[in-house]
């Protein structure tokens, strides 16, 4: 039997391609290039022998290969191969660019599937590595998706799920006691939480990465808003939200302390009903002159006697009440005594507010006097607003030309100035304290909570925390009265089907 060498060379080429592919896929599956023993060296052996056979086959069949590509079928085949390689190359490049520069879009109105700007800032600005460990034998898809958003926001955060029953030593190391616990750790600091919400996770990250907690002081002794008051007029929600952002809170009575304590990163004067005494006013002024930070919330129809402090900052509080007759407030169950603000100054506190709204019950106007310098009007009412000196119960509210001040009006301002060299004193003045009370701040349609918290963040020089906080799902359920239900049933079950049937009969009759 005569042996056809060309057939052998062609067969060697096919065998070489098969061995090369086998070695390539073996490496992809096992992820090991060279192991121990004969089996461990099988991958490089397959690739080398296969490559040699392909080269030998190509060399001894070179003439046939050239002849094939010169023919019509060869040219068509070559074009097909080139086009296929080009498409494959484009797909590879597109996937590589998508991996390196990927962008996610959340089309829900509340941003339910995206982390907030606040969290993105915290994670992006991490100064140390943070590990989040979820102790559970089963994966939680919602939590895993949330952690992908965190990892996308910053490279210094990592996530791992561990079955505590299979690895009890890890549970003991991170002090996880039950299934579902989440350990947030940075260096030698560790925080255990069981809530998989974004707020809880971000707060835990702040706790393990911040070297010290800042103290926000609240003035008391003049009828100010109380942090422990859970009524609609109290500040208990403010207390919780500030603690969630890892601030320590302290009440200060200046008549007893004789100075603003040095540990106060910011001093909040929340709606004093009685006048602050001249010595106390001098203490607040001295605190600011030394580089302190303060937020003065001054209600209408009160006289807090803080004019000396405001004057040194080129700010005045007007003795009036701001009213808004645009009707916007009525959409939320509020009257003209609740002016709505949708115009915000260009400032760090309000830079992300856009065209959102805030409401200020029974507010007073704030005036920025000449030579304002570093003073920025923060909150401006609409053109349909105006200020009256006072209103009495039962009085018909209407604008009186020549007597009332026409809007737009400023009801909030922020200011900063350098003192003692490198220090910067900061001041926020708002003509209302009720905007942050429990009854108002819980309404998610308004940005009152963000305004208060952002103001504290700016005063405490925690600009990385300033943002719009996460929002909960909007309730879009429809509640109908009994008559509305009957009307809907009549339309959907009777009139609409009859209309469809009638249209069909009419078309049939016309085409008949």
Order of alpha helices (4+ residues) and beta strands (2+ residues): alpha-alpha-alpha-alpha-alpha-alpha-beta-alpha-beta-alpha-beta-beta-alpha-beta-alpha-beta-alpha-beta-alpha-beta-alpha-beta-beta-beta-beta-beta-beta-beta-beta-beta-beta-alpha-alpha-alpha-alpha
